[in-house]
Every structure is written in structure tokens, then in C-alpha cells.
């Protein structure tokens, strides 16, 4: 009977241990995913700000070029052509310039939290 009590006690300890490990895994996943989501949200906010800046710089450049050429429409057409060419260059290099750096940053964010947990 004493052996049965020891086995039952061991089973209870194993159950408690498994529950703690599952809870720890859930918390780790929540922490890493929240870090990745925060990183993406900050990226979206910064992208929005840069978009507004680029828009206003384009309008200012178009007005300046239009004033120099004495033709406002030509200024806007020149700036639009420049932005179109810049867009084509970015589109052609999107893998190298956008996709891979974003993927690396997200992986780094997810793995940095994991290695910090292992160090502690």
C-alpha cells in the first residue's frame, strides 16, 4: 500500500510539472508573438510617417521645379516620373530590399526572446 501511495504522489508531481511546463510554454509563445506584433505595428507606423514625408517632399519639389520652369504642370510631371522610376526600381528589388530584411527582423525578434529566456 505504501508503494501505491508513492506512485500516486509521483503521478501528482508529474502532473503538476507538466501543467507548469505547459503554462510556461504558453507564456513564452505569448511574449514572443506580442514582441513580433509590436515590431510590426511600429513598422507600419514608421512607414506611414515616411509616406507622408515623401508625399510632402514630392509636392514641394514639384512646386519648386514648376516655379523654376515657369510651368507648374511640368514640375508635377517631372516629380511623378521620378517617383514612378523609383517605384519600379523598388519593385524589381523588393525581395532584397523589403521581404528578406522584414523576415530577418521578425525572426530575430522571435529568437532573441527565446535566447534571453535560455540565458536566465
C-alpha positions, 0 to 999 in steps of 0.5 A: 500500500505504501508503494501505491501511495508513492506512485500516486504522489509521483503521478501528482508531481508529474502532473503538476510539472507538466501543467507548469511546463505547459503554462510556461510554454504558453507564456513564452509563445505569448511574449514572443508573438506580442514582441513580433506584433509590436515590431510590426505595428511600429513598422507600419507606423514608421512607414506611414510617417515616411509616406507622408514625408515623401508625399510632402517632399514630392509636392514641394519639389514639384512646386519648386521645379514648376516655379523654376520652369515657369510651368507648374504642370511640368514640375508635377510631371517631372516629380511623378516620373521620378517617383514612378522610376523609383517605384519600379526600381523598388519593385524589381528589388523588393525581395532584397530590399523589403521581404528578406530584411522584414523576415530577418527582423521578425525572426530575430525578434522571435529568437532573441526572446527565446535566447534571453529566456535560455540565458536566465 
